[in-house]
Amino acid sequence: MPLESVRFAVLGPVRVWRGETELDPGGPQERALLALLLVRAGDPVGLEEIVDALWGAEPPRSAVNVIRRHAGSLRRLLEPGLAVRAEGRWLVRAAGGYRLVTHGDCLDLLRFRELCEAGRRAAGESPGRAVELFTEALALWRGPA
């Protein structure tokens, strides 16, 4: 059975869809973890950085275990049929932390960056086209982050 597509949004509230169904990414810490992984767009995020983002200077002793539980919850949210210890397609362990596999078609932030870069390249030769690209990029925003 093929996996359903997953899409993410961070240009406004953190949102996630599997297929056409919008999913609830969980409580504030799960959303913060998801947002951190999405902003890093496919790069590994170490446990230290995650701990700092979720708790700041005074994390609980259980911080790493809590992060593992949050990551497990996100993995099951994105791939509900995934076996407990199986490697996921979207959320993978990497470099002492986690990495969320993303691309421009599934993450509004990456599409925004692509459009802005294309707008910068077009600005010198075709200012009108640059304006179109920047306008399209700005239209991806759906409220305060």
Phi, psi and omega in degrees: 000124181291149178285142175290152177291151177237136177233149182230152174224133174231357179274068188135209177297149177290123181224154179214141178232141168245115189065233179260002184264123175283135183254155175268111183286004175103198183283186185303319181289320177297318178297319179295318177298313179299315180298316179299315180295323180288320179296329178278354169040069175090351177273149177293143176240118183290157180301321179302315179294321178295315178302313180299319181292324184276328186232345182073217188285344184234069180285153174288162178298334182273010188307312183296320177295321178297317178299317179298320177295316178299316179297319177298319178297315178297318180299316179292328177296314184285326183224079188299335180272002184289133177297154188308311184255013182282150175289129180275166177277325187262311182250116184234151174284136183202135171048048178070025180195224183220157177221133176259120182286122183220164172206170187302333180280345183245358182222120182300326180297318178293320177297319177302312180297319179298315181294320178295318179296317178296322178296318178297318180294323183281340189304319183290324186261329185216081181304324179297316178294322178300316179299317178301315181294316178295322178296317178297320178297313181295331179292345178287340180290135182236033179122183181294143179288000000 
